[in-house]
Amino acid sequence: MLSLYHRIQKIESLQKIIDTEVRICKNHTGIECLQHCSQCCSYQDVNASPAEFLPFAWHAWRLGQLEQWFDDLEKHESKVCIFAKLTEGAWGCRIYPVRGLICRLFGFSATSDKNGRPLFAACRVLRQARPEMMQNVGQYLENGGKMPMIANYYRRLCAIEPGLGSELMPINLATKKALEIIYFHFAYAKCA
Ligand code: SF4
């Protein structure tokens, strides 16, 4: 079995592949979030797996911020993701480069129809505000264009982290669990 460090590297590679596919799709279709939207990060029911937040937790440990994030999560009572900045003029994600898979896939990925053809999983905001973009993406997919398939990426994540990749839970809980795993990994390494 690969070490935790190597498994995290593999998850990071997966993130990069998603980002590349999303970039290609954006370039071909012009699809883009509305400026300062952040609506998807403000939902109270975003689910994620602890595995997709292991790179974040590893990064937090390297920066000496792991315990601080853990304490913040303990105190965080809202169901909205702790990393979401939703104040006017300061929108965004506080951990953008190491955000989870769902954060990268949401709004820029596809499911499949009953015949196995990709079906754009558009977000509600864009569907209403930019119907022309929906058409562009539909056309792009019909012509064989690539867009990340959600199920494929979660399958690949589960292949790297079989238990932690398949366990979906509220995003703040998933993040906390990822921090715990990294914390105990290093605590154990110190004692061994
Ligand atoms: S981690 Fe960042 S991108 Fe993902 S839901 Fe939270 S604020 Fe949004």
Boltz pocket constraint, residues with backbone or C-beta under 6 A from the ligand:
constraints:
  - pocket:
      binder: B
      contacts: [[A, 40], [A, 41], [A, 46], [A, 81], [A, 82], [A, 83], [A, 84], [A, 85], [A, 92], [A, 93], [A, 94], [A, 95], [A, 96], [A, 99], [A, 100], [A, 103], [A, 171]]
      max_distance: 6.0
